[in-house]
C-alpha cells in the first residue's frame, strides 16, 4: 500500500526562536497529549459508569445472553456484548472498550499529525468538550461505530505515513467491526477504505480503486456470513420506514394512503393522526388505535413486495407531501431540537430493564448528576444539533480544497465519510435521533482540526521570518 511523506519524528525538537527560547520539546508534548486523552477517558468513565442503557441497548444485551439474535440491529453490537460477557455480564466492559478505542485513537491522531506542539494538545481537549463525544456514555451501536472509526482513522494515518502492515491490519479490523455495527455503516466505511488504499494518489489509481472495491466486498461478505450464521429471528426492516412514510403522507393528505393489508379496516385518518409523530416512527406502531400493521414480525414476501411498490407509487403521486413529511423529520435530525420534544431523541441514561437481564446498579455520584443536568440543559441547543458540526466540516473541506498533500487528503476523506453517512438518512432515518449523525459530527470536528491546526512547517517558517 502507498506511503505518505513521513512526518517529523515525535522525538525531534521544534527549532529555536531568535531570542534563544526553545519551543516545548515534542516528547513533553506527547506526554501531555497522552495525559489529556487518558484524563478525559477516566472522567468519562466516572461520569457515565456503568454505561447508559436505552431499550435498544438492553434488547441487544438480551440477544447476546439468550442467543435469540435478530436482524433488527447490526450483528457487530451483539458480538461486542457477547465478548464483553467473558469479563462481566453488564454494560461496564463495553463502556470501557468504547472509551479506550476513542481516546487512544484521538491520542494517536494528535501525536501523528505534522502540526505544532500546541495544536497536538488541542485535539483531545476539543473532543472532550464537544457534546457529541459525550454520547460515548450510551451503549449503542452508534457509539461503538464512532469509537471504532476514530481508532481506524488513526490507524490509517499511521499506515499511510510509514506503510506499516500492522497498522493496515489494525485499520482493516476496526473498519470491519465498524461495518458490522449498523446496516448503513458501509456509507461511512467505504470512503475510509478508499483513503486506506490511497485512491487519491495518481499513480496506479485504477489498481487502488480495485483494491478498495475488493476489500469492501470481502468485508461485506464476512459481515453477511456472520449475520446469517448467528441470526435466529428474521424480520423485514423496510416496512417500519414505508408504513410510517405512508402514514405521514396520509395525515397531510387527510385520507388513508396505506394499503388494506397494512392497516385495520376500521382505522381512519384521524386514528392515524392521533398516533403519528413527525419526529419518530415509534409512537405510530405503539398505538393500538392507529391500527397499522406491526412491522417487526414475519411478513409474506408477496406483501413486502406489494408494500414497496405501493410506497414508491404513492411518493410518485404525492412528491410534495412526501417531501413535507421527510423535511419535518430532517429539521429535527439535522437541526436544533425543540425543548418539548422527548429527551430520548438525544440521550437515554436508563438503565431500561428488558426481560431477564441482570439488574444494573447505578451509583448516584456527583459527577453523574452533573452530567445528567448538563445533558438536559443542552439537549435543546445547537450543542446537540448536527448542523454546527457539519458546517465546520464544510469549512474544513473548503480550507484544503486546493491542497495536494497528505493532510489535505485526510481532511477530504473524513468529510466524504461524514457526508456519505449523513445524506442517506434524509430517506432512511426513522426518527430525529442525534445519535444517527454521531460519526458525521465527530469526523467533521477531526477534519476541522487537521485543516485549521498550524502545520509544523508553517510554524518553522513563521519563526524564521
C-alpha positions in Angstrom: 0.0 0.0 0.0 1.2 3.6 -0.7 3.1 5.6 1.8 2.8 9.3 2.5 5.7 11.6 3.1 7.0 10.7 6.6 6.1 13.2 9.3 8.9 14.6 11.5 9.7 12.2 14.4 7.9 12.9 17.6 11.3 12.8 19.4 12.6 15.9 17.4 12.5 19.3 19.0 11.0 22.3 17.3 13.5 24.9 16.3 14.9 27.7 18.4 13.3 31.1 18.4 15.6 34.1 17.6 15.5 35.2 21.2 17.0 31.9 22.2 13.9 30.4 23.9 13.0 26.9 22.7 9.6 25.6 21.9 8.2 22.8 24.0 10.0 19.5 23.3 7.9 17.1 21.3 8.5 14.4 23.8 7.0 16.6 26.5 4.0 17.4 24.2 3.5 13.7 23.6 3.3 13.1 27.3 0.8 16.0 27.7 -1.4 14.6 24.8 -1.4 11.1 26.4 -2.2 12.5 29.8 -5.0 14.7 28.4 -6.6 11.8 26.5 -6.3 9.4 29.5 -7.7 12.0 31.8 -10.7 12.6 29.5 -11.3 8.8 29.3 -11.2 8.5 33.1 -13.6 11.4 33.6 -16.0 10.0 31.0 -15.8 6.6 32.7 -16.5 8.1 36.1 -19.4 10.3 34.9 -21.1 7.7 32.7 -20.4 4.5 34.7 -21.7 1.8 34.3 -22.8 2.9 30.8 -26.2 4.3 29.8 -28.8 1.7 28.7 -31.7 2.5 26.5 -34.3 0.0 25.3 -32.2 -0.8 22.2 -29.1 -1.4 24.4 -30.9 -3.7 26.8 -32.6 -5.6 23.9 -29.2 -6.2 22.3 -27.7 -7.3 25.6 -30.6 -9.8 26.0 -29.9 -11.1 22.5 -26.3 -11.7 23.4 -27.3 -13.5 26.6 -30.1 -15.6 25.1 -28.8 -16.3 21.7 -32.1 -15.2 20.2 -30.3 -12.8 17.8 -32.5 -10.8 15.4 -31.6 -8.9 12.2 -33.1 -5.6 13.5 -29.7 -4.4 14.6 -26.3 -5.0 13.2 -24.6 -8.2 14.3 -21.5 -6.3 15.5 -23.0 -4.8 18.6 -24.3 -8.2 19.7 -20.9 -9.7 19.2 -19.4 -7.0 21.4 -22.0 -7.7 24.1 -21.1 -11.4 23.8 -17.4 -10.8 24.1 -17.9 -8.4 27.0 -19.7 -11.2 29.0 -16.4 -13.0 29.3 -15.3 -10.2 31.6 -18.6 -9.1 33.2 -22.2 -9.6 32.4 -23.2 -6.0 32.2 -22.5 -2.8 30.2 -19.3 -1.8 32.0 -16.8 -3.6 29.6 -18.5 -2.1 26.6 -18.3 1.4 28.1 -14.6 1.0 28.8 -14.0 -0.5 25.3 -15.7 2.4 23.6 -13.7 4.9 25.7 -10.4 3.0 25.1 -10.8 2.9 21.3 -12.0 6.5 21.1 -9.4 8.1 23.3 -6.5 6.0 22.1 -7.5 6.9 18.5 -7.6 10.6 19.4 -4.2 10.5 21.1 -2.6 8.6 18.1 -4.1 11.2 15.7 -2.8 14.1 17.7 0.7 12.6 18.0 0.9 11.6 14.3 -0.3 14.7 12.6 2.5 17.1 11.4 1.3 20.0 13.4 2.8 22.2 16.1 3.1 21.1 19.7 0.2 23.3 20.8 -2.0 22.1 18.0 -1.4 18.5 19.1 -2.9 19.2 22.5 -5.9 20.9 21.1 -7.4 17.7 19.6 -8.1 15.8 22.9 -9.3 19.0 24.5 -11.6 19.7 21.6 -13.1 16.3 21.6 -13.5 16.2 25.3 -15.5 19.5 25.2 -17.6 18.5 22.2 -21.1 17.4 23.4 -21.3 14.9 20.6 -18.4 12.9 22.2 -20.4 12.7 25.4 -22.7 10.2 23.8 -20.0 7.6 24.3 -21.9 7.3 27.6 -24.5 5.3 25.7 -24.0 1.6 24.9 -25.3 2.0 21.4 -24.1 0.6 18.0 -23.8 4.3 17.0 -21.3 5.0 19.8 -19.4 1.8 19.1 -19.2 2.7 15.4 -17.9 6.1 16.4 -15.2 4.7 18.6 -14.1 2.1 16.1 -13.9 4.6 13.2 -11.9 7.1 15.2 -9.4 4.4 16.0 -9.5 3.3 12.3 -8.7 6.8 11.2 -5.7 7.0 13.5 -4.5 3.6 12.2 -5.0 4.7 8.6 -2.9 7.8 9.3 -0.1 5.7 10.7 -0.2 3.2 7.8 -0.2 6.0 5.2 2.8 7.6 6.9 5.2 4.6 7.1 3.4 1.8 5.2 3.3 -0.4 8.3 1.3 -3.6 7.8 0.5 -3.8 11.4 -1.4 -0.5 11.2 -3.0 -1.6 7.9 -4.4 -4.7 9.6 -5.5 -2.7 12.7 -7.3 -0.2 10.4 -9.0 -3.0 8.4 -10.1 -4.8 11.6 -11.6 -1.7 13.1 -13.4 -0.9 9.8 -14.7 -4.5 9.6 -16.1 -4.4 13.1 -17.5 -0.9 12.4 -19.2 -2.2 9.3 -21.0 -4.8 11.4 -22.4 -2.3 13.9 -25.2 -0.8 11.7 -26.9 -1.8 8.5 -25.9 1.5 6.9 -22.3 1.6 8.2 -21.0 1.0 4.6 -21.7 4.6 3.7 -19.2 5.7 6.4 -16.7 2.9 5.9 -16.3 2.9 2.1 -14.6 6.4 1.9 -12.2 5.3 4.7 -11.3 2.2 2.8 -10.5 4.4 -0.2 -8.3 6.5 2.0 -6.6 3.4 3.4 -5.8 2.2 -0.2 -4.6 5.7 -1.3 -7.2 6.1 -4.1 -6.5 9.8 -4.3 -2.9 9.2 -5.5 -2.4 9.4 -9.2 0.0 6.5 -9.6 -1.8 3.2 -10.1 -5.2 4.7 -9.3 -7.1 2.0 -11.1 -5.3 -0.7 -9.0 -6.0 1.2 -5.8 -9.7 1.6 -6.7 -9.9 -2.1 -7.4 -8.3 -2.8 -4.1 -10.8 -0.6 -2.3 -13.8 -2.3 -4.0 -12.3 -5.8 -3.3 -11.8 -5.0 0.4 -15.3 -3.6 0.7 -16.8 -6.7 -1.0 -14.8 -9.1 1.2 -15.8 -7.2 4.4 -19.4 -7.2 3.4 -19.3 -10.9 2.7 -17.8 -11.6 6.1 -20.4 -9.5 7.9 -23.2 -11.1 5.8 -21.9 -14.6 6.5 -21.6 -13.9 10.2 -25.1 -12.4 10.4 -26.5 -15.4 8.5 -24.8 -17.9 10.8 -25.8 -16.3 14.1 -29.2 -14.7 13.4 -32.2 -16.7 14.7 -35.1 -14.2 14.2 -35.5 -12.6 10.8 -37.8 -9.6 10.5 -38.3 -7.3 7.5 -36.7 -3.9 8.2 -38.1 -1.7 5.4 -41.8 -1.8 6.5 -41.1 0.2 9.6 -40.0 3.0 7.3 -42.5 2.6 4.5 -45.5 2.3 6.8 -44.5 5.4 8.7 -43.9 7.4 5.5 -47.3 6.4 4.2 -48.9 7.3 7.5 -47.3 10.7 7.5 -48.4 11.4 3.9 -51.9 10.2 4.8 -52.2 12.7 7.7 -51.1 15.5 5.4 -53.4 14.4 2.6 -56.3 13.9 5.0 -57.0 10.4 3.6 -55.7 7.0 4.2 -52.9 6.1 1.7 -51.9 2.8 3.3 -52.9 -0.4 1.5 -55.7 -2.5 3.1 -53.3 -5.4 4.1 -51.3 -2.9 6.2 -53.9 -1.2 8.3 -57.0 -2.2 10.2 -60.3 -1.9 8.2 -61.9 0.4 10.8 -58.9 2.8 11.1 -59.4 6.4 9.9 -57.1 9.2 9.1 -58.0 10.7 12.5 -56.8 7.5 14.1 -53.5 7.8 12.2 -53.2 11.5 13.2 -53.7 10.6 16.9 -50.6 8.3 16.8 -48.4 9.9 14.1 -45.4 11.9 15.3 -43.2 13.7 12.9 -40.1 13.1 14.9 -40.2 9.3 15.3 -42.0 6.2 13.9 -42.2 4.5 17.3 -45.4 6.1 18.6 -47.3 5.0 15.4 -46.6 1.3 16.0 -47.1 1.6 19.7 -50.7 2.9 19.3 -53.5 0.3 19.1 -55.9 3.0 17.8 -53.9 3.6 14.6 -54.3 0.0 13.6 -51.1 0.0 11.5 -49.7 -3.5 11.0 -46.7 -4.1 13.3 -43.6 -4.1 11.1 -41.2 -6.3 13.2 -42.9 -9.6 12.6 -42.8 -12.2 9.8 -44.3 -10.8 6.6 -45.1 -12.8 3.5 -42.7 -11.9 0.7 -45.6 -11.0 -1.6 -46.8 -8.4 0.9 -43.3 -6.9 1.3 -43.0 -6.6 -2.5 -46.5 -5.1 -2.8 -45.8 -2.6 0.0 -42.5 -1.4 -1.6 -44.3 -0.8 -4.9 -47.2 0.9 -3.2 -44.8 3.1 -1.2 -42.9 4.2 -4.4 -46.1 4.7 -6.3 -47.6 6.9 -3.6 -44.4 9.0 -3.4 -44.5 9.5 -7.2 -48.2 10.6 -6.9 -47.6 12.9 -4.0 -44.0 14.1 -4.1 -44.6 17.4 -2.3 -46.4 15.6 0.6 -43.6 13.1 0.9 -41.0 16.0 0.9 -43.0 17.8 3.6 -43.1 14.6 5.7 -39.4 13.9 5.4 -38.5 17.6 5.6 -40.0 17.9 9.0 -38.0 14.9 10.2 -34.8 16.3 8.7 -35.4 19.6 10.5 -35.3 17.6 13.8 -32.5 15.3 12.8 -30.0 17.9 11.5 -31.4 21.0 13.3 -31.8 22.1 16.9 -34.5 20.1 18.7 -37.3 21.9 20.5 -37.4 21.6 24.2 -40.8 20.0 24.1 -39.6 17.0 22.1 -38.7 13.9 24.2 -35.1 13.9 25.6 -34.8 10.3 24.3 -34.1 11.8 20.9 -30.7 12.9 22.4 -29.9 10.7 25.3 -31.3 7.9 27.5 -29.5 7.4 30.8 -31.6 4.4 31.8 -31.0 1.7 32.7 -34.0 0.3 30.9 -34.8 -3.3 32.1 -35.5 -5.9 29.5 -36.8 -9.4 30.3 -34.3 -11.4 32.5 -31.3 -9.1 32.0 -29.4 -8.7 35.3 -30.3 -5.6 37.2 -27.7 -2.8 36.7 -26.6 -0.9 39.8 -26.0 2.8 39.1 -24.0 4.8 41.6 -25.6 8.2 42.3 -22.4 10.2 42.3 -21.9 14.0 42.0 -20.2 13.6 38.6 -23.2 11.6 37.2 -25.7 14.1 38.5 -23.6 16.9 36.9 -23.5 15.0 33.6 -27.3 14.4 33.6 -28.0 18.0 34.4 -25.7 19.2 31.6 -27.3 16.9 29.1 -30.7 18.1 30.0 -29.7 21.8 29.9 -28.0 21.5 26.5 -30.2 19.0 24.6 -32.4 21.7 23.0 -29.5 23.8 21.9 -27.1 23.7 19.0 -24.6 21.8 21.2 -26.7 18.6 20.4 -27.6 19.6 16.9 -25.7 18.2 13.8 -25.7 21.4 11.8 -22.9 23.3 13.6 -20.6 20.2 13.3 -21.4 19.7 9.6 -20.9 23.4 8.7 -17.5 23.2 10.5 -16.7 20.2 8.3 -17.6 22.1 5.1 -15.3 25.0 6.2 -12.5 22.4 6.7 -13.1 21.0 3.2 -13.0 24.5 1.6 -9.8 25.3 3.5 -7.9 22.4 2.0 -9.6 22.1 -1.4 -6.5 23.0 -3.3 -4.0 21.1 -1.2 -2.4 18.1 -2.7 -0.6 16.8 0.4 -1.4 14.1 2.9 -3.1 16.4 5.3 -5.5 17.8 2.6 -6.3 14.2 1.5 -7.1 13.2 5.1 -9.5 16.1 5.6 -11.3 15.4 2.4 -11.6 11.7 3.1 -13.0 12.4 6.5 -15.6 14.9 5.1 -16.5 12.4 2.4 -17.2 9.7 5.1 -19.1 12.2 7.3 -21.5 13.3 4.5 -21.7 9.8 2.8 -23.0 8.6 6.1 -25.3 11.6 6.8 -27.1 12.1 3.5 -28.8 8.7 3.1 -30.6 9.5 6.4 -32.7 12.0 4.5 -34.5 9.0 3.1 -33.7 6.2 5.6 -34.0 7.9 9.0 -36.9 6.6 11.1 -36.5 9.2 13.8 -34.8 12.5 14.6 -32.3 10.9 16.9 -29.0 12.8 17.3 -27.1 9.5 17.6 -27.6 8.7 13.9 -25.2 11.5 13.0 -22.7 10.9 15.7 -19.9 9.8 13.4 -20.6 12.6 11.0 -20.3 15.2 13.7 -17.0 13.9 15.2 -15.5 13.2 11.8 -16.2 16.9 10.9 -14.5 18.1 14.0 -11.4 16.0 13.4 -11.3 17.2 9.8 -11.5 20.8 11.0 -8.7 20.3 13.5 -6.5 18.9 10.7 -7.4 21.7 8.3 -7.0 24.6 10.7 -4.3 23.5 13.0 -1.0 25.2 12.3 1.3 22.9 10.3 4.8 22.3 11.7 6.4 23.6 8.5 4.3 26.7 8.7 5.4 27.3 12.3 9.0 26.9 11.3 8.6 29.4 8.5 7.0 31.9 10.9 9.9 31.6 13.3 12.4 32.2 10.6 10.7 35.4 9.4 
